Amino acid sequence: MEYSQGERVRFLGKPEWGSGFVQKGNFNGKVTVSFQGAGTKTLDLKYAKLMKVIERRKVPRITLL
C-alpha cells in the first residue's frame, strides 16, 4: 500500500500509540510517522501493518420548517 505525506494512519501492532501523520512516505519500503502517543517512528512496511484513518467531517443538519 502507498502512503503519502500528511495522511493519517494507525499502527495496528501498537494501538496505544494512537493515530499519526505520515512525515515521509514509502522510501525503500519504510514510512516515517509522527504518532500522538509515541512520537516519530520509522516503520518497515514488511512488518508494520498500518491502517489509513479516514476523517469524516460533521455536516450541519438542516431543519426544514
Rosetta constraint file for C-alpha pairs under 8 A:
AtomPair CA 2 CA 25 HARMONIC 7.53 0.50
AtomPair CA 2 CA 26 HARMONIC 6.61 0.50
AtomPair CA 3 CA 7 HARMONIC 6.90 0.50
AtomPair CA 3 CA 22 HARMONIC 7.26 0.50
AtomPair CA 3 CA 25 HARMONIC 5.16 0.50
AtomPair CA 3 CA 26 HARMONIC 6.23 0.50
AtomPair CA 3 CA 31 HARMONIC 7.57 0.50
AtomPair CA 4 CA 22 HARMONIC 6.60 0.50
AtomPair CA 4 CA 24 HARMONIC 7.12 0.50
AtomPair CA 4 CA 25 HARMONIC 4.96 0.50
AtomPair CA 4 CA 26 HARMONIC 7.60 0.50
AtomPair CA 5 CA 21 HARMONIC 7.52 0.50
AtomPair CA 5 CA 22 HARMONIC 4.95 0.50
AtomPair CA 5 CA 23 HARMONIC 5.17 0.50
AtomPair CA 5 CA 24 HARMONIC 5.51 0.50
AtomPair CA 5 CA 25 HARMONIC 5.69 0.50
AtomPair CA 6 CA 21 HARMONIC 5.52 0.50
AtomPair CA 6 CA 22 HARMONIC 5.17 0.50
AtomPair CA 6 CA 23 HARMONIC 6.39 0.50
AtomPair CA 7 CA 21 HARMONIC 5.56 0.50
AtomPair CA 7 CA 22 HARMONIC 5.42 0.50
AtomPair CA 7 CA 52 HARMONIC 7.35 0.50
AtomPair CA 7 CA 53 HARMONIC 7.91 0.50
AtomPair CA 8 CA 19 HARMONIC 6.66 0.50
AtomPair CA 8 CA 20 HARMONIC 5.54 0.50
AtomPair CA 8 CA 21 HARMONIC 4.55 0.50
AtomPair CA 8 CA 22 HARMONIC 6.40 0.50
AtomPair CA 8 CA 52 HARMONIC 6.01 0.50
AtomPair CA 8 CA 53 HARMONIC 5.35 0.50
AtomPair CA 8 CA 54 HARMONIC 7.48 0.50
AtomPair CA 9 CA 19 HARMONIC 5.58 0.50
AtomPair CA 9 CA 20 HARMONIC 5.40 0.50
AtomPair CA 9 CA 21 HARMONIC 6.23 0.50
AtomPair CA 9 CA 22 HARMONIC 7.22 0.50
AtomPair CA 9 CA 50 HARMONIC 6.30 0.50
AtomPair CA 9 CA 51 HARMONIC 5.41 0.50
AtomPair CA 9 CA 52 HARMONIC 4.38 0.50
AtomPair CA 9 CA 53 HARMONIC 5.10 0.50
AtomPair CA 10 CA 15 HARMONIC 7.08 0.50
AtomPair CA 10 CA 17 HARMONIC 7.91 0.50
AtomPair CA 10 CA 18 HARMONIC 6.41 0.50
AtomPair CA 10 CA 19 HARMONIC 4.70 0.50
AtomPair CA 10 CA 20 HARMONIC 6.28 0.50
AtomPair CA 10 CA 50 HARMONIC 5.55 0.50
AtomPair CA 10 CA 51 HARMONIC 5.22 0.50
AtomPair CA 10 CA 52 HARMONIC 6.51 0.50
AtomPair CA 10 CA 53 HARMONIC 6.82 0.50
AtomPair CA 11 CA 15 HARMONIC 6.27 0.50
AtomPair CA 11 CA 17 HARMONIC 7.52 0.50
AtomPair CA 11 CA 18 HARMONIC 7.87 0.50
AtomPair CA 11 CA 19 HARMONIC 7.54 0.50
AtomPair CA 11 CA 48 HARMONIC 6.92 0.50
AtomPair CA 11 CA 49 HARMONIC 6.03 0.50
AtomPair CA 11 CA 50 HARMONIC 4.62 0.50
AtomPair CA 11 CA 51 HARMONIC 6.51 0.50
AtomPair CA 12 CA 48 HARMONIC 7.74 0.50
AtomPair CA 12 CA 49 HARMONIC 5.76 0.50
AtomPair CA 12 CA 50 HARMONIC 5.89 0.50
AtomPair CA 12 CA 51 HARMONIC 6.90 0.50
AtomPair CA 13 CA 48 HARMONIC 7.11 0.50
AtomPair CA 13 CA 49 HARMONIC 6.90 0.50
AtomPair CA 14 CA 18 HARMONIC 7.92 0.50
AtomPair CA 16 CA 37 HARMONIC 6.91 0.50
AtomPair CA 17 CA 35 HARMONIC 6.06 0.50
AtomPair CA 17 CA 36 HARMONIC 6.34 0.50
AtomPair CA 17 CA 37 HARMONIC 4.42 0.50
AtomPair CA 17 CA 38 HARMONIC 5.35 0.50
AtomPair CA 18 CA 35 HARMONIC 6.35 0.50
AtomPair CA 18 CA 36 HARMONIC 5.73 0.50
AtomPair CA 18 CA 37 HARMONIC 5.83 0.50
AtomPair CA 19 CA 35 HARMONIC 5.73 0.50
AtomPair CA 19 CA 36 HARMONIC 6.17 0.50
AtomPair CA 19 CA 53 HARMONIC 7.76 0.50
AtomPair CA 20 CA 33 HARMONIC 5.97 0.50
AtomPair CA 20 CA 34 HARMONIC 5.10 0.50
AtomPair CA 20 CA 35 HARMONIC 3.93 0.50
AtomPair CA 20 CA 36 HARMONIC 5.95 0.50
AtomPair CA 21 CA 33 HARMONIC 5.46 0.50
AtomPair CA 21 CA 34 HARMONIC 5.37 0.50
AtomPair CA 21 CA 35 HARMONIC 6.68 0.50
AtomPair CA 22 CA 31 HARMONIC 7.09 0.50
AtomPair CA 22 CA 32 HARMONIC 5.92 0.50
AtomPair CA 22 CA 33 HARMONIC 4.38 0.50
AtomPair CA 22 CA 34 HARMONIC 6.53 0.50
AtomPair CA 23 CA 31 HARMONIC 7.65 0.50
AtomPair CA 23 CA 32 HARMONIC 5.37 0.50
AtomPair CA 23 CA 33 HARMONIC 5.36 0.50
AtomPair CA 23 CA 34 HARMONIC 6.75 0.50
AtomPair CA 24 CA 31 HARMONIC 5.67 0.50
AtomPair CA 24 CA 32 HARMONIC 5.02 0.50
AtomPair CA 24 CA 33 HARMONIC 7.16 0.50
AtomPair CA 25 CA 30 HARMONIC 7.16 0.50
AtomPair CA 25 CA 31 HARMONIC 4.83 0.50
AtomPair CA 25 CA 32 HARMONIC 6.60 0.50
AtomPair CA 26 CA 30 HARMONIC 5.16 0.50
AtomPair CA 26 CA 31 HARMONIC 5.12 0.50
AtomPair CA 27 CA 31 HARMONIC 6.45 0.50
AtomPair CA 29 CA 44 HARMONIC 6.08 0.50
AtomPair CA 29 CA 45 HARMONIC 5.66 0.50
AtomPair CA 29 CA 46 HARMONIC 7.22 0.50
AtomPair CA 30 CA 42 HARMONIC 6.63 0.50
AtomPair CA 30 CA 43 HARMONIC 5.47 0.50
AtomPair CA 30 CA 44 HARMONIC 4.47 0.50
AtomPair CA 30 CA 45 HARMONIC 5.55 0.50
AtomPair CA 31 CA 42 HARMONIC 5.61 0.50
AtomPair CA 31 CA 43 HARMONIC 5.42 0.50
AtomPair CA 31 CA 44 HARMONIC 6.69 0.50
AtomPair CA 31 CA 45 HARMONIC 7.11 0.50
AtomPair CA 32 CA 40 HARMONIC 6.91 0.50
AtomPair CA 32 CA 41 HARMONIC 5.61 0.50
AtomPair CA 32 CA 42 HARMONIC 4.18 0.50
AtomPair CA 32 CA 43 HARMONIC 6.25 0.50
AtomPair CA 33 CA 40 HARMONIC 5.53 0.50
AtomPair CA 33 CA 41 HARMONIC 5.42 0.50
AtomPair CA 33 CA 42 HARMONIC 6.35 0.50
AtomPair CA 33 CA 43 HARMONIC 7.74 0.50
AtomPair CA 34 CA 38 HARMONIC 7.63 0.50
AtomPair CA 34 CA 39 HARMONIC 5.32 0.50
AtomPair CA 34 CA 40 HARMONIC 4.04 0.50
AtomPair CA 34 CA 41 HARMONIC 6.32 0.50
AtomPair CA 35 CA 39 HARMONIC 5.01 0.50
AtomPair CA 35 CA 40 HARMONIC 6.02 0.50
AtomPair CA 35 CA 41 HARMONIC 7.54 0.50
AtomPair CA 43 CA 47 HARMONIC 7.92 0.50
AtomPair CA 43 CA 48 HARMONIC 6.19 0.50
AtomPair CA 44 CA 48 HARMONIC 5.91 0.50
AtomPair CA 45 CA 49 HARMONIC 6.72 0.50
AtomPair CA 45 CA 50 HARMONIC 8.00 0.50
